[in-house]
Each structure stands twice: as structure tokens, then as C-alpha cells.
Amino acid sequence: MQELADVIGPGLRVLFCGINPGLVSAETGHHFARPGNRFWPALHLAGFTPRQFRPDEQGELLGLGLGITNVVDRPSAKADELSKAEFLAGGEKLVTKVLEYQPAWLAVVGVTAYRDAFGERKAVMGRQERTIGKTQVWILPNPSGLNAHYTLPKLAAAYADLHTAAY
């Protein structure tokens, strides 16, 4: 398995933040790479990309003012394999990263990951009161196929709400 590099740079409109790399992503070196993950279709349907990108095209996001990182760097099959300490440490690292790159928006994909990383037990989906420097924060549903509660149309609608706010 290889380390999953961030897709990041200065001047981003939105920095999407996954929970942690899945095993397929760690194996391929591409974010949201597991077949059945709905990140790429939701991103397109919400209007962020002109077409549905493949995971191996993740670098093209930078030209659209978009990036990807994770709360926790350690790969796992499921997010519930991560410890509270890993989430807290990941939250601190994420704040440092956001302050360095200063995206307009940080979009954390997973309300539980956000709650664990930032100690905000009552956080809900959508725009947050918290800012990190000048970066505004938004929580999106996790696009993993394991999150069956959110169908692709529901995911796309939630992502579209961020698109409307960010543009």
C-alpha cells in the first residue's frame, strides 16, 4: 500500500475531506477509489465537475479549484476501525493544513468524523458556525456505499447545496 497524497494547493474553492483512505484507495493511490463509492458521481451531479471523473483523474480537480484530503491518514476497511485519538490528532493536523492552504470552504464528508475530529457532538449536516481562519466549514454525507441511508440523488442534492453556497 502506498501513502495517499493530498490533492491540494493554494486558492482552492473547496477542499473535500474524507474520513480516511479505504484499502482500495491506499492500494491505488487515488481518493474515493472503491467501486460503489458515490463521491465522483455526486460531485458531478452537484455541478462541481463538467463530467464524472474517475479516481485516477483526481489531479484534474485542482484546475477546477477543488482538492481532497483526509481527517486520518491511516487506511482501513471501515472508519469504525479508527480510534478517537486518531480522529482528534487528525482534526489538529487538518486545522494546520487548512490554515496553510486557506481554501474558501472545507467540506468534511461524514458527520461522525467531523464530530470526532473537532469534539462537536451536536454538529449536523450543512454549513457550520465554526471557521478555520477565513475558511468556512460544511459537513456533507459520507459517499461510501456503506452509507446506504443516502441514495445517490440525496447525496447529489446535499453536495449541490454546498456548490450553491461556494459559488
DSSP file (Angstrom, degrees, kcal/mol; ACC not computed):
  #  RESIDUE AA STRUCTURE BP1 BP2  ACC     N-H-->O    O-->H-N    N-H-->O    O-->H-N    TCO  KAPPA ALPHA  PHI   PSI    X-CA   Y-CA   Z-CA
    1    1 A M              0   0    0      0, 0.0     2,-0.3     0, 0.0    26,-0.2   0.000 360.0 360.0 360.0 141.7    0.0    0.0    0.0
    2    2 A Q        -     0   0    0     24,-2.2     2,-0.2    23,-0.1    27,-0.2  -0.713 360.0 -94.8-105.6 158.9    1.2    3.5   -0.8
    3    3 A E        -     0   0    0     -2,-0.3     2,-0.9     1,-0.1    71,-0.1  -0.513  39.5-123.9 -69.5 138.3    0.6    6.7    1.1
    4    4 A L        -     0   0    0     69,-0.3     2,-0.1    -2,-0.2    -1,-0.1  -0.757  27.2-144.9 -89.4 108.6   -2.4    8.5   -0.3
    5    5 A A        -     0   0    0     -2,-0.9    26,-0.1    24,-0.2     2,-0.1  -0.425  17.6-110.6 -74.0 144.7   -1.2   12.0   -1.2
    6    6 A D        -     0   0    0     -2,-0.1     2,-0.8     1,-0.1    63,-0.2  -0.385  14.0-136.9 -66.0 150.2   -3.5   15.0   -0.8
    7    7 A V  B     +A   68   0A   0     61,-2.7    61,-2.4    -2,-0.1     2,-0.3  -0.915  58.9 133.3-103.6  97.7   -4.8   16.7   -3.9
    8    8 A I        +     0   0    0     -2,-0.8    59,-0.1    59,-0.2    54,-0.1  -0.986  23.4 149.1-153.0 153.0   -4.2   20.2   -2.6
    9    9 A G    >   -     0   0    0     -2,-0.3     3,-0.6    56,-0.0     2,-0.1  -0.958  49.5 -67.7-170.5 174.3   -2.9   23.6   -3.5
   10   10 A P  T 3  S+     0   0    0      0, 0.0    92,-0.1     0, 0.0    91,-0.1  -0.360 106.9  30.8 -73.1 155.0   -3.4   27.3   -2.7
   11   11 A G  T 3  S+     0   0    0     90,-0.9     2,-0.1     1,-0.2    91,-0.1   0.696  76.1 163.9  77.2  20.9   -6.5   29.1   -3.8
   12   12 A L    <   -     0   0    0     -3,-0.6    92,-2.3    89,-0.3    -1,-0.2  -0.434  34.6-153.6 -72.7 145.3   -9.0   26.3   -3.6
   13   13 A R  S    S+     0   0    0     52,-2.9    92,-1.3     1,-0.3     2,-0.4   0.903  85.1  12.0 -77.6 -47.4  -12.7   27.0   -3.6
   14   14 A V  E     -bc  66 105A   0     51,-1.8    53,-1.8    90,-0.2     2,-0.6  -0.995  59.7-162.5-137.0 129.6  -13.5   23.7   -1.8
   15   15 A L  E     -bc  67 106A   0     90,-2.5    92,-2.7    -2,-0.4     2,-0.3  -0.947  19.7-151.5-106.2 110.0  -11.2   21.2    0.0
   16   16 A F  E     -bc  68 107A   0     51,-2.8    53,-2.2    -2,-0.6     2,-0.5  -0.650   8.3-158.1 -81.8 138.3  -13.1   18.0    0.4
   17   17 A C  E     -bc  69 108A   0     90,-3.2    92,-2.7    -2,-0.3    53,-0.3  -0.935   3.4-161.6-125.6 108.7  -12.0   16.0    3.4
   18   18 A G  E     -b   70   0A   0     51,-2.8    53,-2.3    -2,-0.5    54,-0.2  -0.228  29.5-114.1 -75.7 173.5  -12.7   12.3    3.6
   19   19 A I  S    S-     0   0    0      1,-0.3    53,-2.6    90,-0.3    52,-0.4   0.983  80.4 -45.5 -72.4 -60.9  -12.6   10.3    6.8
   20   20 A N  S    S-     0   0    0     51,-0.2    -1,-0.3    50,-0.2    53,-0.2  -0.954  72.0 -74.3-163.8 162.9   -9.6    8.1    5.9
   21   21 A P        -     0   0    0      0, 0.0    55,-1.9     0, 0.0     2,-0.1  -0.427  43.0-136.7 -67.4 135.9   -8.3    6.2    2.9
   22   22 A G     >  -     0   0    0     53,-0.2     4,-2.4    -2,-0.1    55,-0.2  -0.343  32.3 -98.9 -76.7 172.4  -10.1    2.9    2.3
   23   23 A L  H  > S+     0   0    0     53,-0.4     4,-2.0     1,-0.2     5,-0.1   0.871 123.7  50.9 -65.0 -37.7   -8.0   -0.1    1.4
   24   24 A V  H  > S+     0   0    0      2,-0.2     4,-2.5     1,-0.2     6,-0.3   0.910 110.9  49.2 -67.2 -40.9   -8.6    0.3   -2.4
   25   25 A S  H  >>S+     0   0    0      1,-0.2     4,-2.6     2,-0.2     5,-0.7   0.912 111.8  48.6 -63.0 -42.3   -7.6    4.0   -2.3
   26   26 A A  H  <5S+     0   0    0     -4,-2.4   -24,-2.2     1,-0.2    -1,-0.2   0.865 113.3  48.5 -65.0 -35.4   -4.5    3.1   -0.4
   27   27 A E  H  <5S+     0   0    0     -4,-2.0    -2,-0.2   -26,-0.2    -1,-0.2   0.892 122.1  32.2 -70.2 -41.1   -3.7    0.4   -2.9
   28   28 A T  H  <5S-     0   0    0     -4,-2.5    -2,-0.2     2,-0.2    -3,-0.2   0.702  99.4-125.8 -92.3 -21.5   -4.3    2.6   -6.0
   29   29 A G  T  <5S+     0   0    0     -4,-2.6     2,-0.4     1,-0.3   -24,-0.2   0.680  72.8 116.9  80.8  18.2   -3.2    5.9   -4.6
   30   30 A H    > < -     0   0    0     -5,-0.7     3,-0.8    -6,-0.3    -1,-0.3  -0.971  66.2-118.3-125.1 134.9   -6.5    7.5   -5.6
   31   31 A H  T 3  S+     0   0    0     -2,-0.4    27,-0.1    24,-0.3   -26,-0.0  -0.356  94.1   6.3 -67.6 145.6   -9.1    9.0   -3.3
   32   32 A F  T 3  S+     0   0    0      1,-0.1     8,-0.3    -2,-0.1    -1,-0.2   0.875  85.0 148.0  51.0  45.7  -12.6    7.5   -3.2
   33   33 A A    <   +     0   0    0     -3,-0.8    -1,-0.1    22,-0.1    -2,-0.1   0.610  24.4 110.2 -90.0 -14.2  -11.4    4.7   -5.4
   34   34 A R  S >  S-     0   0    0      1,-0.1     3,-2.4     2,-0.1   111,-0.1  -0.433  78.4-111.3 -66.3 129.4  -13.5    1.8   -4.2
   35   35 A P  T 3  S+     0   0    0      0, 0.0   110,-0.1     0, 0.0     3,-0.1  -0.366 107.2  35.3 -56.3 136.0  -16.1    0.7   -6.7
   36   36 A G  T 3  S+     0   0    0      1,-0.4     2,-0.3   108,-0.1    -2,-0.1   0.214  82.3 127.8  99.0 -15.3  -19.5    1.7   -5.3
   37   37 A N    <   -     0   0    0     -3,-2.4    -1,-0.4   107,-0.1     3,-0.3  -0.619  48.0-156.0 -73.4 133.5  -18.2    4.9   -3.7
   38   38 A R     >  +     0   0    0    105,-2.6     4,-2.4    -2,-0.3     5,-0.2   0.251  62.9 104.0 -98.7  12.7  -20.5    7.6   -4.8
   39   39 A F  H  > S+     0   0    0      2,-0.2     4,-2.7     1,-0.2     5,-0.2   0.956  83.1  45.2 -58.4 -52.8  -18.2   10.6   -4.3
   40   40 A W  H  > S+     0   0    0     -3,-0.3     4,-1.9    -8,-0.3    13,-0.3   0.913 115.8  44.9 -64.5 -45.3  -17.3   11.1   -8.0
   41   41 A P  H  > S+     0   0    0      0, 0.0     4,-2.9     0, 0.0     5,-0.2   0.920 115.0  49.1 -62.8 -40.9  -20.9   10.8   -9.3
   42   42 A A  H  X S+     0   0    0     -4,-2.4     4,-1.9     1,-0.2     6,-0.2   0.904 108.4  53.8 -64.2 -40.6  -22.2   13.1   -6.5
   43   43 A L  H  <>S+     0   0    0     -4,-2.7     5,-2.1    -5,-0.2     6,-0.7   0.920 114.1  41.8 -59.2 -44.7  -19.5   15.7   -7.3
   44   44 A H  H ><5S+     0   0    0     -4,-1.9     3,-1.8     4,-0.2    -2,-0.2   0.951 113.5  50.2 -68.8 -49.5  -20.5   15.7  -11.0
   45   45 A L  H 3<5S+     0   0    0     -4,-2.9    -1,-0.2     1,-0.3    -2,-0.2   0.782 107.4  56.5 -61.9 -26.4  -24.3   15.7  -10.4
   46   46 A A  T 3<5S-     0   0    0     -4,-1.9    -1,-0.3    -5,-0.2    -2,-0.2   0.578 120.6-108.2 -81.1 -10.1  -23.9   18.6   -7.9
   47   47 A G  T < 5S+     0   0    0     -3,-1.8    -3,-0.2    -4,-0.4    -2,-0.1   0.515  86.8 117.4  98.8   5.1  -22.2   20.7  -10.6
   48   48 A F  S   <S+     0   0    0     -5,-2.1    -4,-0.2    -6,-0.2    -5,-0.1   0.834  77.9  35.2 -74.5 -31.8  -18.7   20.7   -9.3
   49   49 A T  S    S-     0   0    0     -6,-0.7    -2,-0.2    -5,-0.1    -1,-0.1  -0.918  75.0-130.7-124.9 149.9  -17.2   18.9  -12.3
   50   50 A P  S    S+     0   0    0      0, 0.0     2,-0.3     0, 0.0    -1,-0.1   0.689  94.5   3.4 -72.5 -17.4  -18.2   19.1  -16.0
   51   51 A R  S    S-     0   0    0     -3,-0.0     2,-0.7     0, 0.0    -4,-0.0  -0.935  98.3 -75.4-153.5 170.2  -18.3   15.3  -16.3
   52   52 A Q        -     0   0    0     -2,-0.3     2,-0.1    -8,-0.1   -12,-0.1  -0.649  51.1-149.3 -77.4 116.8  -17.9   12.4  -13.9
   53   53 A F        -     0   0    0     -2,-0.7    -9,-0.1   -13,-0.3   -10,-0.1  -0.464   7.4-127.6 -80.5 155.5  -14.3   12.0  -13.2
   54   54 A R    >   -     0   0    0     -2,-0.1     3,-2.1     1,-0.1   -21,-0.1  -0.661  30.2-107.5 -92.1 158.3  -12.6    8.7  -12.4
   55   55 A P  G >  S+     0   0    0      0, 0.0     3,-1.6     0, 0.0   -24,-0.3   0.854 120.0  60.1 -55.0 -35.0  -10.5    8.4   -9.3
   56   56 A D  G 3  S+     0   0    0      1,-0.3     3,-0.2   -26,-0.1   -23,-0.0   0.527  98.8  59.2 -74.3  -2.2   -7.3    8.3  -11.4
   57   57 A E  G X   +     0   0    0     -3,-2.1     3,-2.2     1,-0.1     4,-0.3   0.180  67.9 117.9-103.1  14.3   -8.3   11.7  -12.7
   58   58 A Q  G X   +     0   0    0     -3,-1.6     3,-1.7     1,-0.3     4,-0.4   0.789  64.0  66.7 -55.1 -31.4   -8.2   13.3   -9.2
   59   59 A G  G >  S+     0   0    0      1,-0.3     3,-0.9    -3,-0.2     4,-0.4   0.750  87.5  68.6 -62.7 -23.8   -5.4   15.7  -10.2
   60   60 A E  G X  S+     0   0    0     -3,-2.2     3,-0.5     1,-0.2     4,-0.5   0.673  82.1  76.0 -69.5 -16.0   -7.7   17.5  -12.6
   61   61 A L  G X >S+     0   0    0     -3,-1.7     5,-2.2    -4,-0.3     3,-1.8   0.867  82.4  66.1 -62.1 -35.7   -9.7   18.8   -9.6
   62   62 A L  G X 5S+     0   0    0     -3,-0.9     3,-1.7    -4,-0.4    -1,-0.2   0.872  95.6  56.1 -56.7 -38.7   -7.0   21.3   -8.9
   63   63 A G  G < 5S+     0   0    0     -3,-0.5    -1,-0.3    -4,-0.4    -2,-0.2   0.679 107.2  50.8 -66.7 -17.0   -7.8   23.1  -12.2
   64   64 A L  G < 5S-     0   0    0     -3,-1.8    -1,-0.3    -4,-0.5    -2,-0.2   0.326 123.2-105.2 -99.2   4.8  -11.4   23.4  -11.0
   65   65 A G  T < 5S+     0   0    0     -3,-1.7   -52,-2.9     1,-0.3   -51,-1.8   0.758  82.8 122.0  77.5  25.2  -10.4   24.9   -7.6
   66   66 A L  E   < + b   0  14A   0     -5,-2.2    -1,-0.3   -54,-0.2     2,-0.3  -0.878  34.6 176.2-120.8 151.9  -11.1   21.7   -5.8
   67   67 A G  E     - b   0  15A   0    -53,-1.8   -51,-2.8    -2,-0.3     2,-0.4  -0.916  16.8-139.7-145.3 172.7   -9.0   19.4   -3.6
   68   68 A I  E     +Ab   7  16A   0    -61,-2.4   -61,-2.7    -2,-0.3     2,-0.2  -1.000  26.1 149.9-140.6 136.8   -9.1   16.3   -1.5
   69   69 A T  E     - b   0  17A   0    -53,-2.2   -51,-2.8    -2,-0.4     2,-0.3  -0.793  31.8-122.7-142.5-172.6   -7.5   15.4    1.9
   70   70 A N  E     - b   0  18A   0    -53,-0.3   -51,-0.2    -2,-0.2   -50,-0.2  -0.962  12.1-133.7-136.6 155.1   -8.5   13.1    4.8
   71   71 A V  S    S+     0   0    0    -53,-2.3     2,-0.4   -52,-0.4   -51,-0.2   0.948 101.1  28.8 -68.3 -49.6   -9.0   13.5    8.5
   72   72 A V        -     0   0    0    -53,-2.6    -1,-0.2   -54,-0.2    15,-0.1  -0.933  67.5-155.9-116.2 135.0   -6.9   10.4    9.3
   73   73 A D        +     0   0    0     -2,-0.4   -69,-0.3   -53,-0.2    -1,-0.1   0.752  64.5  99.9 -80.8 -24.7   -4.1    9.2    7.1
   74   74 A R  S    S-     0   0    0      1,-0.1    -2,-0.1   -54,-0.1     2,-0.1  -0.461  72.0-129.7 -71.5 125.4   -4.2    5.5    8.1
   75   75 A P        +     0   0    0      0, 0.0     2,-0.3     0, 0.0   -53,-0.2  -0.377  34.9 164.3 -69.2 149.7   -6.0    3.3    5.7
   76   76 A S        -     0   0    0    -55,-1.9   -53,-0.4     1,-0.1     3,-0.1  -0.976  47.6-118.4-157.3 162.9   -8.7    0.9    7.0
   77   77 A A  S    S+     0   0    0     -2,-0.3     2,-0.3     1,-0.2    -1,-0.1   0.874 102.2  15.4 -70.8 -37.5  -11.5   -1.2    5.7
   78   78 A K  S >  S-     0   0    0     -3,-0.1     3,-1.6     1,-0.1    -1,-0.2  -0.979  72.9-125.0-138.4 149.2  -14.1    0.7    7.7
   79   79 A A  G >  S+     0   0    0     -2,-0.3     3,-2.0     1,-0.3    -1,-0.1   0.768 105.0  71.6 -64.4 -26.0  -14.0    4.1    9.6
   80   80 A D  G 3  S+     0   0    0      1,-0.3    -1,-0.3    -3,-0.0    -3,-0.0   0.552  83.3  71.7 -71.6  -3.2  -15.0    2.4   12.8
   81   81 A E  G <  S+     0   0    0     -3,-1.6    -1,-0.3     2,-0.1     2,-0.2   0.550  82.2  92.4 -82.3  -8.0  -11.6    0.8   13.0
   82   82 A L  S <  S-     0   0    0     -3,-2.0     2,-0.2    -4,-0.1    -6,-0.0  -0.597  75.2-126.5 -88.6 148.5  -10.1    4.2   13.8
   83   83 A S     >  -     0   0    0     -2,-0.2     4,-1.9     1,-0.1     5,-0.1  -0.501  19.2-115.8 -90.8 160.9   -9.6    5.4   17.4
   84   84 A K  H  > S+     0   0    0      1,-0.2     4,-2.6     2,-0.2     5,-0.2   0.882 118.4  56.6 -58.7 -39.1  -10.9    8.6   19.0
   85   85 A A  H  > S+     0   0    0      1,-0.2     4,-2.5     2,-0.2     5,-0.2   0.885 104.5  51.6 -62.4 -38.7   -7.3    9.7   19.5
   86   86 A E  H  > S+     0   0    0      2,-0.2     4,-2.4     1,-0.2    -1,-0.2   0.899 110.7  48.5 -64.6 -39.7   -6.6    9.3   15.7
   87   87 A F  H  X S+     0   0    0     -4,-1.9     4,-2.5     2,-0.2    -2,-0.2   0.930 112.3  47.6 -65.8 -44.4   -9.6   11.5   14.9
   88   88 A L  H  X S+     0   0    0     -4,-2.6     4,-1.9     2,-0.2    -2,-0.2   0.926 114.6  45.7 -63.3 -44.4   -8.5   14.2   17.4
   89   89 A A  H  X S+     0   0    0     -4,-2.5     4,-2.2     1,-0.2    -1,-0.2   0.895 112.9  51.5 -64.2 -39.6   -5.0   14.2   16.1
   90   90 A G  H  X S+     0   0    0     -4,-2.4     4,-2.5    -5,-0.2    -2,-0.2   0.877 106.6  53.8 -64.2 -38.3   -6.3   14.2   12.5
   91   91 A G  H  X S+     0   0    0     -4,-2.5     4,-2.1     2,-0.2    -1,-0.2   0.903 109.2  48.2 -62.4 -41.6   -8.5   17.2   13.4
   92   92 A E  H  X S+     0   0    0     -4,-1.9     4,-1.9     2,-0.2    -2,-0.2   0.917 112.9  47.7 -64.5 -43.5   -5.5   19.1   14.7
   93   93 A K  H  X S+     0   0    0     -4,-2.2     4,-2.2     1,-0.2    -2,-0.2   0.879 110.1  53.3 -64.4 -38.3   -3.5   18.2   11.5
   94   94 A L  H  X S+     0   0    0     -4,-2.5     4,-2.9     2,-0.2     5,-0.2   0.906 106.1  52.4 -64.2 -42.6   -6.4   19.2    9.3
   95   95 A V  H  X S+     0   0    0     -4,-2.1     4,-2.6     1,-0.2    -1,-0.2   0.929 109.8  49.3 -59.0 -45.3   -6.6   22.7   11.0
   96   96 A T  H  X S+     0   0    0     -4,-1.9     4,-1.8     1,-0.2    -1,-0.2   0.915 112.5  47.9 -59.4 -43.9   -2.9   23.2   10.3
   97   97 A K  H  X S+     0   0    0     -4,-2.2     4,-2.5     2,-0.2     5,-0.3   0.913 111.8  48.8 -64.2 -44.4   -3.4   22.2    6.7
   98   98 A V  H  X S+     0   0    0     -4,-2.9     4,-2.8     1,-0.2    -2,-0.2   0.901 110.5  50.8 -65.1 -40.9   -6.4   24.4    6.2
   99   99 A L  H  < S+     0   0    0     -4,-2.6    -1,-0.2    -5,-0.2    -2,-0.2   0.855 112.5  48.3 -64.8 -33.4   -4.6   27.4    7.8
  100  100 A E  H  < S+     0   0    0     -4,-1.8    -2,-0.2    -5,-0.2    -1,-0.2   0.935 124.4  27.4 -70.8 -46.9   -1.7   26.8    5.4
  101  101 A Y  H  < S-     0   0    0     -4,-2.5   -90,-0.9    -5,-0.1   -89,-0.3   0.713  87.8-153.4 -93.2 -22.8   -3.7   26.5    2.2
  102  102 A Q     <  -     0   0    0     -4,-2.8   -91,-0.1    -5,-0.3    -3,-0.1   0.895  14.7-171.0  51.4  55.1   -6.7   28.6    3.1
  103  103 A P        -     0   0    0      0, 0.0   -90,-0.2     0, 0.0    -1,-0.1  -0.368  31.6-121.8 -65.3 156.6   -9.4   27.1    0.9
  104  104 A A  S    S+     0   0    0    -92,-2.3    32,-2.6     1,-0.2     2,-0.4   0.894  95.3  21.4 -64.9 -38.0  -12.6   29.1    0.8
  105  105 A W  E     -cd  14 136A   0    -92,-1.3   -90,-2.5    30,-0.2     2,-0.5  -0.982  61.0-155.9-133.6 141.9  -14.5   26.0    2.1
  106  106 A L  E     -cd  15 137A   0     30,-2.7    32,-2.7    -2,-0.4     2,-0.6  -0.988  16.2-166.3-109.7 122.8  -13.6   22.8    4.0
  107  107 A A  E     -cd  16 138A   0    -92,-2.7   -90,-3.2    -2,-0.5     2,-0.5  -0.916   2.7-161.2-115.0 105.9  -16.2   20.1    3.3
  108  108 A V  E     -cd  17 139A   0     30,-2.3    32,-2.9    -2,-0.6     2,-1.3  -0.753  11.1-145.3 -87.6 123.6  -15.9   17.2    5.6
  109  109 A V  E    S+ d   0 140A   0    -92,-2.7   -90,-0.3    -2,-0.5    33,-0.1  -0.694  75.0  42.2 -95.2  89.1  -17.6   14.1    4.2
  110  110 A G     >  -     0   0    0     30,-1.9     4,-2.0    -2,-1.3     5,-0.1   0.046  63.9-146.0 138.6 110.2  -19.1   12.4    7.3
  111  111 A V  H  > S+     0   0    0      1,-0.2     4,-2.6     2,-0.2     5,-0.2   0.869 101.7  52.3 -66.4 -36.6  -20.8   14.0   10.2
  112  112 A T  H  > S+     0   0    0      2,-0.2     4,-2.6     1,-0.2    -1,-0.2   0.906 108.5  50.9 -67.4 -40.1  -19.4   11.4   12.7
  113  113 A A  H  > S+     0   0    0      2,-0.2     4,-2.5     1,-0.2     5,-0.2   0.916 111.6  48.3 -61.6 -42.5  -15.9   12.1   11.5
  114  114 A Y  H  X S+     0   0    0     -4,-2.0     4,-2.4     2,-0.2     6,-0.4   0.944 111.8  49.2 -62.1 -47.9  -16.4   15.8   12.0
  115  115 A R  H  X>S+     0   0    0     -4,-2.6     4,-1.3     1,-0.2     5,-0.7   0.917 115.3  44.0 -57.9 -44.7  -17.8   15.3   15.4
  116  116 A D  H  <5S+     0   0    0     -4,-2.6    -1,-0.2     1,-0.2    -2,-0.2   0.873 115.3  47.3 -70.6 -37.3  -14.9   13.1   16.5
  117  117 A A  H  <5S+     0   0    0     -4,-2.5    -2,-0.2    -5,-0.2    -1,-0.2   0.837 126.0  27.5 -73.6 -33.0  -12.2   15.3   15.0
  118  118 A F  H  <5S-     0   0    0     -4,-2.4    -2,-0.2    -5,-0.2    -1,-0.2   0.385 100.1-121.9-114.2   3.1  -13.5   18.6   16.4
  119  119 A G  T  <5 +     0   0    0     -4,-1.3     2,-0.9    -5,-0.2    -3,-0.2   0.789  65.4 138.2  64.0  27.8  -15.3   17.5   19.5
  120  120 A E    > < +     0   0    0     -5,-0.7     3,-1.7    -6,-0.4    -1,-0.2  -0.753  26.8 178.8-107.1  84.9  -18.6   19.0   18.4
  121  121 A R  T 3  S+     0   0    0     -2,-0.9    -1,-0.2     1,-0.3    -6,-0.1   0.735  76.7  48.1 -61.1 -27.0  -21.0   16.3   19.4
  122  122 A K  T 3  S+     0   0    0     -3,-0.1    -1,-0.3    -7,-0.1    -2,-0.0   0.300  78.0 133.5-101.7  10.2  -24.1   18.1   18.2
  123  123 A A    <   -     0   0    0     -3,-1.7     2,-0.3   -12,-0.1    -8,-0.1  -0.291  35.6-166.3 -60.1 144.1  -22.9   19.1   14.7
  124  124 A V        -     0   0    0      1,-0.1    15,-0.2     3,-0.1    -2,-0.0  -0.803  31.4 -71.2-126.3 169.3  -25.3   18.4   11.9
  125  125 A M  S    S+     0   0    0     -2,-0.3     2,-0.2    13,-0.1    15,-0.2  -0.163  92.8  32.0 -57.6 152.4  -25.1   18.3    8.1
  126  126 A G  E    S+E  139   0A   0     13,-2.8    13,-2.3    -3,-0.1     2,-0.1  -0.558 103.2   0.2 102.8-163.2  -24.6   21.5    6.3
  127  127 A R  E     -E  138   0A   0     11,-0.2     2,-0.3    -2,-0.2    11,-0.2  -0.373  65.1-147.5 -67.7 137.6  -22.9   24.8    7.0
  128  128 A Q  E     -     0   0A   0      9,-2.9     9,-0.4     2,-0.2    -1,-0.1  -0.720  18.4-133.1-104.7 155.2  -21.1   25.1   10.4
  129  129 A E  E    S+     0   0A   0     -2,-0.3    -1,-0.1     7,-0.1    -2,-0.0   0.818  84.0  93.4 -72.0 -30.8  -20.7   28.1   12.6
  130  130 A R  E     -     0   0A   0      6,-0.1     7,-0.8     7,-0.0     2,-0.3  -0.305  56.1-172.6 -61.9 141.7  -17.0   27.2   13.0
  131  131 A T  E     -E  136   0A   0      5,-0.2     2,-0.6   -26,-0.0     5,-0.2  -0.930  20.6-142.2-126.2 158.8  -14.5   28.7   10.7
  132  132 A I  E >  S-E  135   0A   0      3,-2.5     3,-2.1    -2,-0.3     2,-0.4  -0.912  76.0 -50.5-120.5 100.6  -10.8   27.8   10.4
  133  133 A G  T 3  S-     0   0    0     -2,-0.6   -34,-0.1     1,-0.3   -35,-0.0  -0.608 122.9 -26.1  64.0-126.2   -9.1   31.1    9.8
  134  134 A K  T 3  S+     0   0    0     -2,-0.4     2,-0.4    -3,-0.1    -1,-0.3   0.459 114.5 112.2 -93.5  -2.5  -11.2   32.5    6.9
  135  135 A T  E <   - E   0 132A   0     -3,-2.1    -3,-2.5   -30,-0.1   -30,-0.2  -0.574  60.7-142.5 -77.4 126.6  -12.2   29.0    5.7
  136  136 A Q  E     -dE 105 131A   0    -32,-2.6   -30,-2.7    -2,-0.4     2,-0.4  -0.571  15.5-135.3 -84.8 153.9  -15.9   28.2    6.1
  137  137 A V  E     +d  106   0A   0     -7,-0.8    -9,-2.9    -9,-0.4     2,-0.3  -0.908  22.1 177.8-120.0 138.5  -16.8   24.7    7.1
  138  138 A W  E     -dE 107 127A   0    -32,-2.7   -30,-2.3    -2,-0.4     2,-0.5  -0.990  19.0-142.9-136.2 141.2  -19.5   22.4    5.7
  139  139 A I  E     -dE 108 126A   0    -13,-2.3   -13,-2.8    -2,-0.3   -30,-0.2  -0.937  20.5-174.5-108.2 128.1  -20.5   18.8    6.6
  140  140 A L  E     -d  109   0A   0    -32,-2.9   -30,-1.9    -2,-0.5     2,-0.1  -0.779  33.5 -92.8-112.1 158.9  -21.6   16.5    3.8
  141  141 A P        -     0   0    0      0, 0.0    -1,-0.1     0, 0.0     6,-0.0  -0.418  48.2 -99.9 -66.9 148.8  -22.9   13.0    3.9
  142  142 A N        -     0   0    0      1,-0.1     8,-0.2   -33,-0.1   -32,-0.1  -0.556  26.9-149.9 -68.2 127.1  -20.3   10.2    3.6
  143  143 A P        +     0   0    0      0, 0.0  -105,-2.6     0, 0.0    -1,-0.1   0.455  53.0 127.5 -82.4   1.8  -20.4    8.9    0.0
  144  144 A S  S >  S-     0   0    0   -107,-0.2     3,-1.9     1,-0.2  -107,-0.1  -0.224  70.5-124.5 -57.0 144.6  -19.3    5.4    0.9
  145  145 A G  T 3  S+     0   0    0      1,-0.3    -1,-0.2  -110,-0.1  -108,-0.1   0.707 110.7  69.7 -60.9 -19.5  -21.6    2.6   -0.4
  146  146 A L  T 3  S+     0   0    0      1,-0.2     2,-1.5     2,-0.1    -1,-0.3   0.701  82.0  75.7 -71.5 -18.4  -21.8    1.6    3.3
  147  147 A N    X   +     0   0    0     -3,-1.9     3,-1.3     1,-0.2    -1,-0.2  -0.549  58.7 161.7 -91.2  69.2  -23.8    4.7    3.9
  148  148 A A  T 3   +     0   0    0     -2,-1.5    -1,-0.2     1,-0.3    -2,-0.1   0.673  58.7  77.7 -68.1 -18.1  -27.0    3.3    2.4
  149  149 A H  T 3  S+     0   0    0     -3,-0.2     2,-0.8     1,-0.1    -1,-0.3   0.858  90.2  62.0 -59.4 -34.3  -29.2    5.8    4.1
  150  150 A Y  S <  S-     0   0    0     -3,-1.3    -1,-0.1    -8,-0.2    -3,-0.1  -0.843  76.8-159.3 -98.9 110.8  -28.1    8.4    1.4
  151  151 A T     >  -     0   0    0     -2,-0.8     4,-2.7     1,-0.1     5,-0.2  -0.333  37.3 -99.2 -73.7 167.0  -29.0    7.4   -2.1
  152  152 A L  H  > S+     0   0    0      1,-0.2     4,-3.0     2,-0.2     5,-0.2   0.914 124.7  51.7 -58.2 -44.1  -27.1    9.0   -5.0
  153  153 A P  H  > S+     0   0    0      0, 0.0     4,-2.0     0, 0.0    -1,-0.2   0.902 111.5  47.6 -60.7 -37.9  -29.8   11.5   -5.6
  154  154 A K  H  > S+     0   0    0      2,-0.2     4,-2.1     1,-0.2    -2,-0.2   0.906 113.0  48.6 -67.9 -40.6  -29.8   12.5   -1.9
  155  155 A L  H  X S+     0   0    0     -4,-2.7     4,-2.7     2,-0.2     5,-0.2   0.948 111.0  50.1 -60.8 -48.4  -26.0   12.8   -1.9
  156  156 A A  H  X S+     0   0    0     -4,-3.0     4,-2.4     1,-0.2    -1,-0.2   0.884 109.8  51.0 -59.8 -39.6  -26.0   14.9   -5.0
  157  157 A A  H  X S+     0   0    0     -4,-2.0     4,-1.6    -5,-0.2    -1,-0.2   0.908 111.0  47.9 -65.0 -41.6  -28.6   17.2   -3.5
  158  158 A A  H  X S+     0   0    0     -4,-2.1     4,-1.2     1,-0.2    -2,-0.2   0.908 113.8  46.8 -65.5 -41.3  -26.5   17.6   -0.4
  159  159 A Y  H  X S+     0   0    0     -4,-2.7     4,-2.2     1,-0.2    -2,-0.2   0.864 108.0  57.3 -67.6 -35.3  -23.4   18.3   -2.4
  160  160 A A  H  X S+     0   0    0     -4,-2.4     4,-2.6    -5,-0.2    -1,-0.2   0.840  99.3  59.3 -64.6 -33.0  -25.4   20.7   -4.6
  161  161 A D  H  X S+     0   0    0     -4,-1.6     4,-1.9     2,-0.2    -1,-0.2   0.919 108.1  45.2 -61.4 -42.4  -26.3   22.8   -1.5
  162  162 A L  H  X S+     0   0    0     -4,-1.2     4,-2.9     2,-0.2     5,-0.3   0.919 109.8  55.0 -65.1 -43.0  -22.5   23.3   -0.9
  163  163 A H  H  X S+     0   0    0     -4,-2.2     4,-1.7     1,-0.2    -2,-0.2   0.920 108.2  49.2 -56.0 -44.7  -22.0   24.1   -4.6
  164  164 A T  H  < S+     0   0    0     -4,-2.6    -1,-0.2     1,-0.2    -2,-0.2   0.912 114.6  44.4 -61.3 -43.7  -24.6   26.8   -4.3
  165  165 A A  H  < S+     0   0    0     -4,-1.9    -2,-0.2     1,-0.2    -1,-0.2   0.861 115.4  47.7 -68.8 -35.9  -23.0   28.3   -1.2
  166  166 A A  H  <        0   0    0     -4,-2.9    -1,-0.2     1,-0.2    -2,-0.2   0.698 360.0 360.0 -82.6 -20.1  -19.5   28.1   -2.5
  167  167 A Y     <        0   0    0     -4,-1.7    -1,-0.2    -5,-0.3    -2,-0.2   0.373 360.0 360.0-121.8 360.0  -20.2   29.6   -5.9
